[in-house]
Amino acid sequence: MRGREPQTSAAQMPQAAMRAEHDACEHGMAINGWQLECLQLSEGPFESHLFQTRFEHLQLIRERTNRALLKRGAGWAGSVVFSLPLAASGDGWTGGRPIAYPSGLLADGQDLPELVTPVELDLVCIALDRQWFALQADALGHAALAQRLRRQEILVIPPSRLHLLQALFRELFCEISQRPAVLGFENARREIQNAIIEHIVEALAASVSVEPREDTPRKTTADRARALALADASETLDIGGICRRLSVSRRHLQNCFLSSYGQSATHVLRAIRLNGVRRELRHHAQLGVRVSIGDIAARWGFWHWSRFAEDYRKHFGELPSATVRDGKALPAWQSFPAVPKTDNAWRR
């Protein structure tokens, strides 16, 4: 993770916000207090619906996305993040391992694992102040859980406990959608926060601690290929060149990507480079600087103009010229080409 560490606390955030996004990068940027990178992996126009609200000691987020994303980042300082999918079109991936739906995870907000999400995902995230959360666990009679929280253990909730949590959040979001004004009453917000804490603590009391797991050997190989392909956009290697550099066969490299990202090496590397072009176009558009789309595309290894334009349209649902017209700048700390860390953990 590069750049400044987020210092925003839950109490410093706006009370509630709902918005729709049509760009994966902007979706990640829209989560208050987080530094979240989102790269669109699957093809087609991106659409997300994001709800977030803050309570005194926690932040509640619901994000619904319609494309597979490569996500990594960090929550605000001092937080732990609990993630719970309400619905998913399939499995996700982390560290070269599949994430079976449903899976509930509590992890350090400053050390979140890199994830590849399913195409369709309805995800709830609760970011909590770690020390306050440990005190609540103590007060509710779960001293052992409080100690595990203070030790910054990674906790996985068994599937049998997830259904009650899913039911709670479905009911909560249904009420909020029908009566959003309820969030304007302090007593109602306090009761909502208490209900969330009580349910999460009860579920986490039956959780299993897991050790941080290094990436699989295949994920490590895929990430080395990813680093080679993106180390210098002006010298983009093709799959054959990457295989020669890594001394692996094309078939082995494809298998490494399929078992790490759920997609082929060709698709993942092209998607990352297309996102690189998109970022540059949006950045120059925000600055009001006229640039050659063809030059930027060529710098990222796309030398065939008509093929590039068609690949771009197929991936993002618009031509690059439309991105230039509507572009918005991305902050300097976002850097998709960086190699992901190798201490991901999700599964037991």
Secondary structure, 3 states (H helix, E strand, C coil): CCCCCCCCCHHHCCCEEEEEECCHHHHHHCCCCCEEEEEECCCCCCCEEEEEEECCCEEEEEEEECCCEEEEEECCCCEEEEEEEEEECCCEEECCEEECCCCEEEEECCCCCCEECCCCEEEEEEEEEHHHHHHHHHHCCCHHHHHHHHCCCEEEECHHHHHHHHHHHHHHHHHHHHCHHHHHCHHHHHHHHHHHHHHHHHHHCCCEEECCCCCCHHHHHHHHHHHHHHCCHHHCCCHHHHHHHHCCCHHHHHHHHHHHHCCCHHHHHHHHHHHHHHHHHHHHHHHCCCCCHHHHHHHCCCCCHHHHHHHHHHHHCCCHHHHHHHCCCCCCCCCCCCCCCCCCCCCC
